[in-house]
C-alpha cells in the first residue's frame, strides 16, 4: 500500500524520480507500528497506531521540493486506501495521533528531527508508547537505524523510578477523564459488578496488566535485554525470568490477560464494533458465557470478578504510592544522634545529623531504614561522619525517598548496602564512584551469579549512544559486577576462592566487552590481538584492586603499525579515568619491549625473545601466563612457547643465582618488616609475594616434570610440588590462607584481622613457615654458590639442550 501510494503521489509531483524498483520499498521512508500493532496482538476491531519518518539522506525527494510535504502526501494517500474514508473499501482504522506533536506536525518527520524530539522535547509518557514501536512498512533498514538511535532514550542504564510515577499519573488521568469510564466514575462501580465492565480500561482490566508490565520494562529494561520487546506477554515472562516478579504471579497474570483479551474479541465480534464493554443484555451475556467455556452467566461472572480482584490486588501495589492522595508527612521529632555539648553550645555535627534524620524519616514514611541507619552509625567510631557518608550516597543516587522506602522494604538490600558502606572500604569506594551499583542489587542482594553477566554489560553499552557513553556504561557494569563479587564474600555467601575465580572471569569478560566496543568504533571485522594474561589474572586469583598484567600478540595478517593503533585505543578505552572510574587498571610492562616500547609484538618475535634473549625474571613472569583471546591456532602456538619456556632444560646454577638476585632486589624495594602494619600479608617476609615467587622458581627448576596441560594456577602448582617434597606440604594450606587474608585486607582495610578474628601471632607463625621454605629452596642454594651478589649481573638464559 505504501509503494502504491508513492506511485500515485509521484504522478502529481514533479522532480520526484519515477524509475524506482516497483518491487522494492521506497528508500528512506518507513512506518512504525505502535500499540497493539507494534506488540503483535491486534484484536477483532483494533485500530492501528502508526507513525512515519523518513531518512533525508536516502529518501528520493530533492530538498527544494519539500521532503516532509511529499512524504506526508504519500501517507495521506496511503491512509485513504487503508481507512476507506467512506468509500466502502475499509481495510483498517488508522490512528496517527501518536506521532510527535500531532497538533502541529504533518504525518511525516525526518529521522534527524525525530531523534531531537525524543531526546530533548518528548513528554515522559512518550517512552511508554515507543517501547511498542517496530517497523511495519517501507524501508526496514532505515527504520531499524532510527530505533537503534533511540535505544538510549528508551532503555535507560540507571533505574528511573520517576517512570513508575508517570505511568501511575497516566493511569489516574485515564480513570478520571476517559469518556468510556464516565459510568464507573458516576456510580463508583465496584469490582463485583460485571455487566458494563470496560474490559480494556476498567479497574482490574487489560490496561492494568499492560501498565504493570510496561512500567517495569521502562524501569528495568536498560539492565535486562529480555525486557526490550514490544510484546507485552514476552516482557511479562522476562520479568519473571529475571527474578523481578514472582513466576507464579507472572503465570496468573498471563492467564488473566489471555482471558480478558479473548472476551474483548468476542464482544467486538458480537457487536461488530469497536467496543470493550461486557454486555448488559441477557441474550448477549448467555452467548458470551457459552463462547468463553462457561455453563452459565453466573459462573462466568464469578470467574471474571475473581480475575479482576486478582489483577487489581497484584498491580495496585506498584502504583499505590502515586495514585492515592498525598498526605503531608507528620512532623517527627528526631532523637538526638549525639550528646549536646551544652544547651548554649550545641554540637554542630549532632544538629546536622538530627536534621538529616528528620528529613529521612519524613521521606521514608513508615519505613524503618532511617533508624536502622542511625543504629549502625552509632556503632561506628565516628557516627556523624557515617551519617554524612550515607547522605552523600543518597545525594549521588537521587530520588532519596524512593531508595529509603526500598531499604525499608527489603532487609537484604539494606544489609547489602549499609554495613559494607561502613565496614568495607573497597565496597564503599565503589558506592562513591558509581552509586547506581545499588540498582544492580534490587531483588538479588547477596547472590553471586555463576558467571559474569556479559550479556547485561553488552545491553548497557548498547543503550549508550556515543562511544564515550559506551565506555562509561562498560565501567558502570564492571563496578556493579565487582560489588556483587565483593558482597558475596562480605556476606559469607561465597568463599574467597569462589570470588577469586569470579573476579578473574569478570576481568576476562571486561576485556571482551571493551574489545568489542573498540572494534565497533574502529570499524574492524574482529579484534586483531591475542591477549595474554599474567600475574593474578593468569593464576585465576584476582582480588580487590588487582590490576591486569597483559601482553598483546598480533594476529597473522596484521601489520605491527595497525596492531599498535588498536592496542593504544584499547589501552585508552580501558585505563582512561572517567566519571565511573576505570574499567580496570592495566599493566603492560611485562612485554619484551618493556615500559617504553611498542605495545604489541608478533608471535615470532615473542618466541625469539623468550627462547634466545630473555632473562630469568622474564621467564618467572611467564609461569602463570595463559592466552585469553585470539584465534584458536594462535592461542595454541602461544601455549607451545610457554611450554618451551617452562620445560626446556636450563643452567641450574644460573637459575638459582638469578632467582636469588631478583629476590634480594624485591626485599630491598618491596618485601620488608612493617611493625605498624600487623595485617599486611603480601609484602612481609614469608608473605604471599615470597610464596608465589617460590612457586615460580620451583616451576622453572622442575619444569621438565610438569604434566601436559598443567594449569598455571598457583593452587595447582603448590599441590604438584608438595607431592614431591614433604617440606612443602604445609604450604598448600598456607597459600590458601594467605590468599584469604590478602583478599580480606583488600576488601575490609588494614584492620581486617580484627573483623575476622585472626590473631597477629597466627599470621606471624604462618609467614615464618613460608620464610623457612624460601630460605631452604632459594637463599641457601644461592649462598652455597659463593658469588659476590653486589657485583652479580644477570645474563640471558643459558639453555642446556
C-alpha positions in Angstrom: 0.0 0.0 0.0 2.9 2.4 0.8 4.6 1.7 -2.5 1.3 2.2 -4.4 0.7 5.5 -2.6 4.2 6.6 -3.6 3.5 5.8 -7.3 0.2 7.6 -7.1 1.7 10.7 -5.5 4.6 10.6 -7.9 2.3 11.2 -10.8 1.3 14.5 -9.4 4.7 15.6 -8.1 7.4 16.9 -10.4 11.1 16.4 -9.6 10.3 13.1 -7.8 12.1 10.2 -9.6 9.9 7.6 -11.3 12.5 5.0 -12.0 12.3 3.2 -8.6 12.1 -0.6 -8.4 8.3 -1.2 -8.1 9.0 -4.4 -6.0 11.2 -2.6 -3.5 10.2 -0.3 -0.7 10.5 3.5 -1.1 14.1 4.3 0.0 14.3 6.1 3.3 10.5 6.2 4.0 9.1 3.9 6.7 6.2 3.4 9.1 6.4 2.3 12.7 3.5 0.4 14.3 2.8 1.3 17.9 0.2 0.0 20.4 -1.3 -3.4 19.6 0.1 -3.4 16.1 3.6 -2.9 17.4 3.1 -5.5 20.1 1.7 -8.1 17.6 -1.6 -8.5 19.4 -4.3 -6.8 17.4 -7.8 -7.9 18.3 -11.0 -8.2 16.2 -11.8 -4.5 16.0 -8.5 -2.8 16.8 -7.4 0.4 15.1 -3.8 0.6 14.1 -1.5 3.2 15.6 1.0 4.5 13.1 3.9 7.0 12.9 6.1 7.6 9.9 9.6 9.0 9.4 12.0 9.5 6.5 15.7 9.5 6.3 16.6 12.7 4.5 19.8 11.3 3.1 18.1 8.4 1.3 14.5 9.4 0.5 14.4 10.1 -3.2 13.0 13.7 -2.9 15.1 16.8 -3.6 15.4 19.1 -0.7 14.0 22.1 -2.6 10.8 20.2 -3.4 10.0 19.7 0.3 10.6 16.2 1.6 8.1 16.5 4.5 5.4 17.7 2.2 5.9 14.9 -0.4 6.2 12.1 2.1 3.1 13.4 4.0 1.1 13.4 0.8 2.2 9.8 0.2 1.0 8.9 3.7 -2.4 10.7 3.2 -2.9 8.7 0.0 -2.0 5.5 2.0 -4.4 6.5 4.7 -7.3 6.9 2.2 -6.5 3.4 0.8 -6.4 1.6 4.1 -9.0 3.6 6.1 -11.5 3.9 3.2 -12.9 7.2 4.3 -16.4 6.4 3.4 -15.6 4.7 0.1 -16.8 1.4 1.3 -13.4 -0.2 0.8 -12.5 -0.2 4.5 -9.4 -2.2 5.4 -8.4 -1.0 8.9 -9.0 2.1 11.0 -5.8 4.1 11.3 -4.7 6.4 14.1 -1.8 8.8 13.6 -2.2 10.8 16.8 0.8 9.1 18.5 3.2 11.0 16.2 5.4 13.7 17.7 3.4 16.9 18.5 0.4 15.8 16.4 -1.4 19.1 16.7 1.4 21.0 14.9 3.3 18.4 12.8 2.4 16.7 9.5 2.2 12.9 9.1 5.9 12.5 8.4 9.1 13.8 10.1 12.8 13.4 9.3 14.7 10.9 11.4 17.1 13.7 12.5 14.1 15.7 13.8 12.7 12.6 15.4 15.9 12.0 17.4 16.0 15.6 18.5 12.3 15.4 19.6 12.6 12.2 21.6 15.9 13.1 23.4 15.1 16.7 24.2 11.4 17.5 24.0 9.2 14.4 24.3 6.9 14.1 27.3 7.7 11.2 29.7 4.7 9.1 28.5 6.2 9.0 25.0 8.6 6.3 26.2 5.7 4.2 27.1 4.3 4.5 23.6 7.6 3.9 21.8 8.6 0.7 23.5 6.0 -0.9 21.3 7.5 0.5 18.1 8.5 -1.8 15.3 8.9 -1.3 11.5 5.8 -2.4 9.7 6.1 -0.9 6.3 8.7 0.8 4.0 12.4 0.9 4.2 13.1 -1.5 7.1 16.8 -0.8 7.3 16.2 3.0 7.7 13.5 2.2 10.4 15.9 -0.1 12.3 18.5 2.6 12.2 16.2 5.1 13.9 15.1 2.6 16.5 18.7 1.8 17.2 19.5 5.5 17.7 16.6 5.8 20.1 17.8 2.8 22.2 19.4 5.0 24.8 16.3 7.1 25.1 14.0 4.1 25.6 16.2 1.8 27.7 18.0 3.8 30.5 21.1 2.4 32.1 20.1 3.6 35.6 16.8 2.9 37.3 14.4 5.8 36.7 11.7 5.5 39.4 10.0 8.6 38.1 8.6 6.5 35.2 6.5 4.5 37.7 5.1 7.8 38.9 4.5 8.9 35.3 2.6 5.7 34.4 0.6 6.0 37.6 -0.4 9.5 36.8 -1.4 8.5 33.2 -3.4 5.6 34.7 -5.1 8.1 37.1 -5.9 10.5 34.2 -7.5 7.7 32.1 -9.7 6.8 35.1 -10.6 10.4 35.7 -11.1 11.7 32.2 -11.8 8.9 29.7 -15.4 9.1 28.4 -15.8 5.3 28.3 -15.3 5.3 32.1 -17.9 8.0 32.9 -20.3 5.4 34.3 -17.7 4.0 36.6 -16.9 7.5 37.9 -20.5 8.4 38.5 -21.5 5.3 40.3 -18.2 4.2 41.8 -18.6 0.8 40.2 -17.3 -2.0 42.4 -15.1 -4.9 41.2 -18.1 -7.2 41.8 -20.1 -5.6 39.1 -19.6 -7.5 35.8 -22.2 -6.1 33.4 -21.0 -2.9 31.8 -17.4 -3.5 32.8 -14.8 -2.0 30.4 -12.5 -4.9 29.7 -9.7 -2.6 28.4 -9.7 0.4 30.7 -11.7 -0.6 33.7 -10.2 -1.4 37.1 -8.8 -4.9 37.1 -8.8 -4.9 33.3 -6.4 -5.3 30.4 -4.7 -1.9 30.6 -3.9 -2.5 34.3 -1.8 -5.6 33.3 -0.2 -3.7 30.4 0.7 -0.7 32.6 2.1 -3.0 35.3 4.4 -4.7 32.7 5.3 -1.7 30.6 6.2 0.5 33.6 8.6 -2.2 34.8 10.0 -2.6 31.3 10.9 1.1 31.4 12.4 0.8 34.9 14.4 -2.3 34.3 14.8 -2.7 30.5 18.1 -0.9 30.2 19.6 -3.5 32.5 17.8 -6.6 31.3 17.8 -7.1 27.5 15.0 -9.7 27.8 12.6 -6.8 28.6 13.4 -4.9 25.4 10.5 -6.2 23.5 7.2 -4.7 22.1 5.3 -7.9 23.1 3.7 -7.5 26.5 3.5 -11.2 27.3 7.1 -11.7 26.4 8.1 -8.9 28.7 6.0 -10.3 31.5 7.8 -13.6 31.1 11.1 -11.7 31.1 10.2 -10.0 34.4 9.8 -13.5 35.9 12.9 -15.0 34.3 15.0 -12.1 35.6 13.6 -12.6 39.1 11.9 -9.1 39.2 8.5 -10.6 39.8 7.4 -14.0 41.1 7.0 -16.7 38.5 3.6 -17.7 39.8 2.4 -14.1 39.7 3.6 -13.9 36.1 1.8 -17.1 35.2 -1.6 -16.0 36.7 -1.3 -12.5 35.1 -0.7 -14.1 31.7 -3.7 -16.4 32.1 -5.8 -13.4 33.2 -4.6 -11.3 30.2 -5.5 -14.0 27.7 -8.9 -14.4 29.3 -9.7 -10.7 29.1 -8.3 -10.4 25.6 -10.5 -13.3 24.5 -13.5 -11.7 26.0 -12.6 -8.4 24.3 -12.5 -10.1 20.9 -15.8 -11.9 21.5 -17.8 -8.7 22.5 -16.4 -6.9 19.4 -17.3 -9.9 17.2 -20.9 -9.9 18.6 -21.4 -6.2 18.2 -19.3 -5.9 15.0 -18.0 -2.7 16.6 -15.0 -1.2 18.4 -16.3 -1.8 22.0 -14.8 -3.1 25.2 -17.9 -3.4 27.4 -19.2 -6.6 28.9 -22.8 -6.7 27.6 -25.8 -5.9 29.8 -28.3 -7.7 27.5 -29.1 -11.2 28.9 -29.0 -12.8 25.4 -25.6 -11.4 24.7 -24.4 -12.4 28.2 -25.5 -16.0 27.7 -23.8 -16.1 24.3 -20.6 -14.6 25.7 -20.5 -17.1 28.7 -21.1 -20.1 26.4 -18.4 -19.0 23.9 -16.0 -18.5 26.7 -16.4 -22.0 28.0 -18.8 -21.4 30.9 -22.1 -23.2 31.5 -24.0 -20.2 32.7 -23.7 -16.4 33.1 -23.4 -16.6 36.9 -20.4 -18.9 36.6 -18.8 -16.6 34.0 -19.5 -13.5 36.2 -17.9 -15.2 39.3 -14.8 -16.1 37.2 -14.5 -12.5 35.9 -14.9 -11.0 39.3 -12.2 -13.3 40.7 -9.9 -12.3 37.8 -10.5 -8.6 38.3 -9.8 -8.8 42.0 -6.6 -10.7 41.4 -5.3 -8.2 38.8 -6.2 -5.2 41.0 -4.5 -6.8 44.0 -1.4 -7.7 42.0 -0.7 -4.5 40.2 -2.0 -1.8 42.6 1.0 -2.0 44.9 3.3 -0.8 42.2 1.3 2.4 41.7 -0.4 2.9 45.1 2.1 5.5 46.4 1.4 7.8 43.4 -2.3 7.1 42.9 -3.5 7.8 46.5 -4.0 11.4 47.7 -0.7 12.8 49.0 -0.8 13.3 52.7 1.7 15.7 54.2 4.2 13.8 56.3 3.7 14.2 60.0 6.3 16.1 61.9 8.8 13.7 63.5 10.9 14.7 66.4 14.3 13.1 65.9 16.2 11.7 68.8 19.5 13.4 69.3 22.1 11.5 67.4 24.9 12.7 69.6 25.4 14.2 73.0 25.0 18.0 73.2 28.0 19.9 74.4 25.7 22.2 76.3 22.3 23.9 75.9 24.1 27.1 74.8 26.6 25.4 72.6 25.0 22.5 70.6 27.3 20.1 68.7 27.0 21.2 65.1 27.6 17.7 63.8 24.8 16.3 66.0 22.5 19.1 64.8 23.2 18.3 61.2 22.6 14.6 61.9 19.3 15.3 63.5 18.2 17.4 60.6 19.1 14.7 58.1 17.3 12.0 60.1 14.2 14.3 60.4 14.2 14.6 56.6 14.8 10.9 56.0 12.1 9.8 58.4 9.5 12.0 56.7 10.6 10.8 53.2 10.6 7.1 54.3 7.0 7.3 55.6 6.6 4.3 57.9 9.8 2.8 56.8 12.4 1.8 59.4 15.5 2.4 57.3 16.5 5.8 58.9 16.5 4.4 62.4 18.4 1.3 61.3 21.0 3.6 59.6 21.3 5.6 62.8 21.8 2.5 64.9 24.6 1.3 62.6 26.2 4.7 62.5 26.2 4.9 66.3 28.2 1.6 66.4 30.9 3.1 64.3 33.9 5.2 65.5 32.5 8.4 64.0 28.7 8.4 63.9 28.3 11.9 62.4 30.8 11.1 59.6 29.0 7.8 58.9 25.6 9.6 58.6 27.3 12.1 56.3 28.6 9.2 54.2 25.1 7.8 53.8 23.7 11.3 52.9 26.4 11.6 50.2 25.3 8.2 48.8 21.6 9.3 48.7 22.7 12.6 47.0 24.5 10.7 44.2 21.6 8.3 43.8 18.9 10.9 43.6 15.3 10.2 44.5 16.3 9.7 48.1 12.8 9.0 49.4 12.3 6.1 46.9 15.6 4.5 48.0 14.7 4.9 51.7 11.5 3.1 51.1 13.3 0.3 49.2 15.8 -0.1 52.0 13.0 -0.3 54.5 11.0 -2.9 52.5 14.0 -5.1 51.6 16.2 -6.1 54.6 18.6 -7.9 52.2 19.1 -4.7 50.2 19.7 -2.8 53.4 22.3 -5.4 54.5 23.9 -5.3 51.1 24.5 -1.5 51.1 24.8 0.0 54.6 27.1 -2.4 56.5 29.6 -2.5 53.6 29.4 1.3 53.4 30.7 1.5 57.0 32.9 -1.6 57.2 34.3 -2.5 53.7 36.4 0.3 52.2 36.6 -1.4 48.8 32.8 -1.5 48.6 32.4 2.0 49.9 34.8 3.2 47.2 32.6 1.6 44.6 29.5 3.1 46.0 31.2 6.5 46.0 32.5 6.0 42.4 29.3 4.5 41.0 26.4 4.9 43.3 24.0 3.1 41.0 25.6 -0.2 41.8 22.7 -0.2 44.3 20.3 -0.6 41.3 22.0 -3.9 40.4 21.3 -5.3 43.9 17.5 -4.9 43.8 15.9 -8.3 44.0 19.2 -10.1 44.2 21.2 -8.8 47.1 23.9 -11.2 48.1 23.5 -13.6 45.2 26.7 -14.1 43.2 25.9 -15.0 39.6 27.5 -18.2 38.4 29.3 -16.3 35.6 29.8 -12.5 35.0 26.7 -11.3 33.2 28.4 -10.2 29.9 25.0 -10.0 28.1 23.9 -7.4 30.6 27.1 -5.5 30.0 26.5 -5.6 26.3 23.0 -4.4 26.8 24.2 -1.5 29.0 26.8 -0.4 26.4 24.2 -0.8 23.5 21.9 1.5 25.4 24.6 4.2 25.4 24.6 6.4 22.3 28.1 7.8 21.9 31.5 5.9 22.1 32.2 7.8 25.3 28.8 6.7 26.6 29.6 3.1 25.8 32.9 3.3 27.8 31.1 4.8 30.7 28.5 2.1 30.5 31.2 -0.6 30.5 32.7 0.9 33.6 29.3 1.0 35.4 28.7 -2.6 34.5 32.1 -3.7 35.8 31.5 -1.7 39.0 28.2 -3.5 39.6 29.7 -6.9 39.0 32.7 -6.1 41.3 30.3 -5.1 44.0 28.3 -8.3 43.7 31.6 -10.3 44.0 32.8 -8.4 47.0 29.3 -8.6 48.6 29.3 -12.4 48.2 32.4 -12.6 50.4 31.3 -9.9 52.8 28.0 -11.6 53.5 29.5 -15.1 53.7 27.6 -16.3 50.6 30.7 -17.3 48.8 34.3 -18.3 49.7 37.2 -16.2 48.8 38.4 -18.8 46.3 35.0 -18.7 44.6 35.2 -14.9 44.4 38.8 -15.0 43.1 37.6 -17.2 40.2 34.6 -15.0 39.6 36.7 -11.8 39.6 39.1 -13.5 37.1 36.2 -14.4 34.8 34.9 -10.8 35.2 38.2 -9.4 34.2 38.2 -11.6 31.1 34.6 -10.6 30.3 35.5 -6.9 30.7 38.4 -7.4 28.2 35.9 -8.9 25.8 33.4 -6.1 26.2 35.9 -3.3 25.7 37.5 -5.2 22.8 34.1 -5.4 21.1 33.4 -1.7 21.8 36.8 -0.6 20.3 36.4 -3.0 17.4 33.0 -1.5 16.5 34.2 2.1 16.9 37.2 1.5 14.6 35.1 -0.3 12.0 37.1 -3.6 12.3 35.8 -7.1 11.5 37.5 -8.6 14.5 39.9 -7.7 17.3 43.4 -8.4 15.9 45.2 -9.1 19.2 45.8 -12.3 21.2 45.7 -11.1 24.8 48.0 -12.9 27.3 47.1 -12.7 30.9 49.8 -12.9 33.6 50.1 -12.3 37.3 46.9 -12.7 39.3 44.8 -12.8 36.1 46.8 -15.7 34.8 46.7 -17.5 38.2 42.9 -17.2 38.4 43.4 -15.4 41.7 42.1 -11.9 41.2 41.4 -9.9 44.4 40.0 -6.4 45.1 42.2 -3.7 43.4 44.3 -6.3 41.4 45.5 -4.8 38.2 45.6 -6.8 34.9 49.1 -7.8 33.6 48.8 -8.2 29.9 50.8 -8.8 26.7 49.4 -8.3 23.2 50.4 -10.7 20.5 49.4 -9.7 17.0 47.2 -12.0 14.9 48.7 -13.0 11.5 47.7 -10.8 8.6 48.0 -7.6 10.6 51.0 -5.2 10.5 52.5 -4.1 13.8 51.6 -0.5 12.9 47.9 -1.4 12.6 48.0 -3.6 15.7 49.8 -0.9 17.8 47.0 1.6 16.9 44.3 -0.9 18.1 46.3 -1.6 21.3 46.7 2.0 22.0 43.0 2.6 21.5 42.2 -0.4 23.7 44.5 0.8 26.5 43.0 4.2 26.5 39.4 2.8 26.5 40.3 0.6 29.5 42.5 2.9 31.5 41.1 6.4 30.9 39.7 7.9 34.1 36.0 8.8 33.5 33.1 9.6 35.7 32.6 5.9 36.5 36.3 5.4 37.1 38.4 3.0 35.0 37.3 -0.3 33.6 40.3 -1.9 35.2 43.9 -0.8 35.7 46.2 -2.3 33.0 49.9 -3.1 33.3 51.6 -4.0 30.1 55.2 -3.5 31.3 55.9 -7.3 31.2 56.0 -7.2 27.4 59.5 -7.9 25.9 59.9 -4.2 24.8 59.2 -3.1 28.4 57.6 0.2 29.5 58.7 2.4 26.6 58.5 0.0 23.6 55.6 -0.7 21.2 52.5 -2.2 22.9 52.3 -5.2 20.6 54.6 -8.0 19.5 54.4 -10.6 16.8 54.4 -14.3 17.8 57.8 -14.8 16.0 59.4 -12.0 18.0 57.8 -13.2 21.2 59.1 -16.7 20.7 62.6 -15.5 19.6 62.9 -13.2 22.5 62.0 -15.7 25.2 64.0 -18.6 23.7 67.1 -16.6 22.7 67.4 -13.4 24.6 65.2 -13.2 27.7 66.4 -13.2 31.3 65.3 -15.4 34.1 63.0 -12.8 35.7 61.0 -12.6 32.4 60.5 -16.4 32.5 59.4 -16.2 36.1 56.7 -13.8 35.0 55.6 -16.3 32.2 54.8 -19.1 34.7 51.1 -18.1 35.2 50.7 -16.8 31.6 47.7 -18.0 29.6 46.1 -16.7 26.4 42.7 -15.1 26.9 41.6 -14.2 23.4 42.6 -14.6 19.8 42.2 -17.3 17.2 42.4 -20.9 18.5 45.5 -21.6 16.4 47.4 -18.6 17.7 46.4 -19.4 21.3 47.8 -23.0 20.8 51.1 -21.6 19.5 51.4 -19.2 22.4 50.9 -22.1 24.8 53.6 -24.0 23.0 56.0 -21.1 23.6 55.1 -21.1 27.3 55.7 -24.9 27.5 59.1 -24.5 25.9 60.0 -21.7 28.4 59.0 -23.9 31.4 60.1 -27.4 30.2 63.3 -26.7 28.4 66.4 -27.6 30.5 68.3 -24.6 31.7 71.5 -24.0 33.6 70.5 -24.8 37.2 73.2 -22.6 38.8 72.2 -19.6 36.7 68.5 -20.1 37.7 69.5 -20.3 41.3 71.7 -17.2 41.2 69.2 -15.2 39.1 66.3 -16.1 41.3 68.2 -15.1 44.5 69.4 -11.8 43.0 65.9 -10.9 42.0 64.6 -11.8 45.5 67.3 -9.6 47.0 66.0 -6.7 44.9 62.4 -7.4 46.0 63.5 -7.4 49.6 65.3 -4.2 49.2 62.4 -2.4 47.4 59.1 -4.1 48.5 59.4 -7.0 50.9 60.4 -6.0 54.4 59.1 -5.9 58.0 56.3 -3.5 58.7 55.8 -3.3 62.5 52.9 -0.8 62.2 51.0 -3.0 59.6 50.1 -6.1 61.5 47.6 -7.1 58.8 50.0 -6.9 55.9 50.3 -10.4 54.4 51.6 -9.8 50.9 54.7 -7.6 51.3 56.2 -9.0 54.5 58.9 -11.7 54.7 57.3 -15.0 54.2 54.2 -13.4 52.8 52.1 -14.0 49.7 54.6 -12.4 47.3 57.5 -14.6 48.5 55.4 -17.7 48.4 54.2 -17.0 44.9 57.8 -16.2 43.9 59.0 -19.5 45.3 56.4 -21.4 43.3 57.5 -19.7 40.1 61.2 -20.6 40.8 60.3 -24.2 41.6 58.3 -24.4 38.3 61.3 -23.3 36.2 63.6 -25.6 38.2 61.5 -28.7 37.7 59.6 -27.7 34.6 60.6 -30.9 32.8 58.4 -32.8 35.2 55.3 -30.8 34.5 52.3 -32.8 33.3 50.9 -31.9 29.9 48.3 -29.2 30.1 49.3 -28.3 33.6 47.2 -25.4 35.0 49.1 -22.2 35.6 47.1 -21.6 38.8 49.4 -21.5 41.8 47.0 -23.5 43.9 47.6 -26.4 41.4 51.3 -25.8 41.2 51.8 -25.9 45.0 49.9 -29.2 45.2 52.1 -30.6 42.4 55.4 -29.7 44.0 54.3 -30.6 47.6 53.6 -34.1 46.4 57.3 -34.4 45.7 58.7 -32.5 48.7 57.3 -33.2 52.2 58.6 -29.9 53.4 56.3 -28.0 51.1 53.1 -29.8 52.1 52.1 -27.4 54.9 52.3 -24.6 52.3 49.3 -26.0 50.4 47.0 -24.8 53.2 49.2 -21.8 53.9 48.8 -20.5 50.4 45.1 -20.7 50.6 45.0 -18.9 54.0 47.4 -16.2 52.7 45.1 -15.7 49.8 42.0 -15.5 52.0 43.7 -13.0 54.3 45.0 -10.9 51.4 41.5 -10.7 49.9 40.1 -9.7 53.3 42.7 -7.0 53.7 41.9 -5.6 50.3 38.2 -5.8 51.0 37.9 -4.7 54.6 41.0 -2.5 55.1 44.2 -2.7 57.2 42.4 -3.9 60.3 40.7 -6.8 58.6 42.2 -9.3 61.1 40.2 -7.7 63.9 36.9 -8.1 62.0 37.9 -11.7 61.0 39.1 -12.7 64.5 42.7 -13.5 63.3 45.4 -13.0 65.8 48.6 -11.3 64.6 50.6 -14.2 66.1 48.8 -16.6 63.8 49.8 -14.5 60.8 53.4 -14.4 62.0 53.6 -18.2 62.6 52.4 -18.9 59.1 54.8 -16.5 57.4 57.7 -18.0 59.4 56.9 -21.4 57.8 56.9 -19.8 54.4 60.0 -17.9 55.1 61.8 -21.2 56.1 60.9 -22.8 52.8 62.0 -19.8 50.8 65.3 -19.9 52.7 65.7 -23.7 52.0 64.9 -23.5 48.3 66.3 -20.1 47.2 68.5 -18.5 49.8 70.6 -21.5 50.9 71.3 -22.9 47.4 72.3 -19.5 46.1 74.6 -18.7 49.0 76.3 -22.0 48.5 77.4 -20.8 45.1 79.7 -18.3 46.8 79.0 -15.4 44.3 79.6 -11.8 45.0 76.0 -10.6 45.0 76.9 -6.9 44.8 78.7 -7.4 41.6 76.5 -10.2 40.1 74.8 -9.3 36.8 72.0 -11.3 35.2 72.6 -12.6 31.7 70.2 -14.1 29.1 69.1 -17.6 30.0 71.5 -20.4 29.2 69.8 -23.5 27.9 71.2 -27.0 28.3 69.8 -28.9 25.4 
